[in-house]
Amino acid sequence: MRGQELIATESFDRISAFSGIWVTEKEFAKLFALNRQTLANWRSSDRRLGLKSPRPGYPFYRYFGSAVRYRLDKPVHQEGDGQGDGAAA
C-alpha cells in the first residue's frame, strides 16, 4: 500500500502511516508503563458505553481485524536506545 510500510523488528511489530505509528498493545503498555489488562479494561468500558472511538484523554486505538493497535503521534524513545534529545554534544 502506498504511504504505509510494514516494519518488522526483532522486538515489536509496527505499522508506519501518515497518521503516526501504530504499535501493538504489548509495546504500548511497555512504553507507558501500563498493564495490558488496564488497556483491555479501557477498551471494554468504551464498548459497554457504545462509543465508536476512545474517550478523550485515553489512548487512541483501532482494530485491524482481530488485532488491536495503538497510535503514537510522536516518536517515543526509551532510555538507552541511542536516540538522544538532539542536543549537540
BELQUIJO-V136454 format. One line per field, one symbol per residue. ss: DSSP state (~ for helix, > for strand, _ for the rest). psi: psi as a letter, one per 20 degrees, with the letter a starting at -180 (. if undefined). burial: # if it has 16 or more other ideal C-beta (glycine too) atoms within 10 Angstrom, else .. Layout:
BEGIN
ss = ???
psi = ???
burial = ???
END
This chain:
BEGIN
ss = ____>>>>____>>>>>__>>>>>~~~~~~~____~~~~~~~~~~~~~~___________>>>>__>>>>>>_________________
psi = ppiqppoorhhqpqoprhjapprrgggggghjlqqhhgghggggggghikqirqqpiqqprqpncippqqpohqpppqpjjjnajiqq.
burial = .............##.....#####.###.........#..##..#.......#....#.#......#####.................
END
